[in-house]
Amino acid sequence: MGKAENYASRGYIHYHELVKVSDGSLHPIKVVWLKHIARATFTLDGGPHPEFTHQVTPGIDYEFIPNGDQPYNP
């Protein structure tokens, strides 16, 4: 099992790039993995990304901008 699959199996399905403050460059290999946990039921409207609109229920939100299956290529 690869690193991304391992994280996904534990609910970490979304990552953010690490950006150097001094020059805005991306870290060559590391990202921050996130697990989005809802505490209430609500509709996420997707904001600037309506394709991510979905109903959220308490627990891990596996639909929150799932990018963990996309390779990180800075």
C-alpha positions in Angstrom: 0.0 0.0 0.0 1.4 3.4 -1.0 1.5 6.4 1.3 -1.5 8.1 -0.2 -3.6 4.9 0.0 -2.5 4.5 3.7 -3.6 8.0 4.5 -6.9 7.6 2.6 -7.7 4.4 4.5 -7.6 6.5 7.7 -9.7 9.4 6.3 -7.0 11.7 5.2 -8.2 12.3 1.6 -7.2 16.0 1.1 -3.8 17.6 1.1 -2.3 21.1 0.9 1.0 22.0 -0.5 3.7 23.5 1.7 4.8 26.9 0.5 8.0 28.7 1.4 7.1 32.1 2.8 10.3 33.8 1.5 9.8 33.0 -2.2 6.5 31.1 -2.6 8.2 27.9 -3.8 6.6 24.6 -3.1 8.3 21.9 -1.0 9.7 19.3 -3.4 8.2 16.2 -1.8 6.1 17.0 1.3 2.4 18.0 1.7 0.1 18.4 4.7 -2.6 15.7 4.8 -6.0 16.7 6.2 -9.0 14.8 7.6 -12.2 16.8 7.5 -14.5 15.8 10.3 -18.0 17.3 10.4 -19.8 17.9 13.8 -23.2 18.7 12.3 -25.3 18.1 9.2 -25.3 20.8 6.6 -25.0 21.4 2.9 -21.5 22.4 1.7 -22.2 24.7 -1.3 -18.8 24.3 -2.8 -18.0 28.0 -2.7 -15.9 28.8 -5.8 -16.1 25.1 -6.8 -19.8 24.2 -7.2 -18.7 20.7 -8.4 -17.9 20.0 -4.7 -21.4 20.7 -3.4 -22.7 17.9 -1.2 -24.6 17.0 1.9 -22.4 16.6 4.9 -23.2 14.5 8.0 -21.4 14.1 11.3 -18.2 12.1 10.9 -15.4 12.0 8.3 -16.3 13.9 5.1 -14.8 11.8 2.4 -16.2 14.1 -0.3 -14.4 17.3 0.9 -12.3 18.2 -2.2 -10.7 14.7 -2.5 -7.4 15.3 -4.1 -5.4 12.5 -2.4 -5.6 10.3 -5.4 -3.8 13.0 -7.5 0.0 12.7 -7.5 1.9 15.7 -6.0 4.1 17.2 -8.7 5.4 20.6 -7.6 
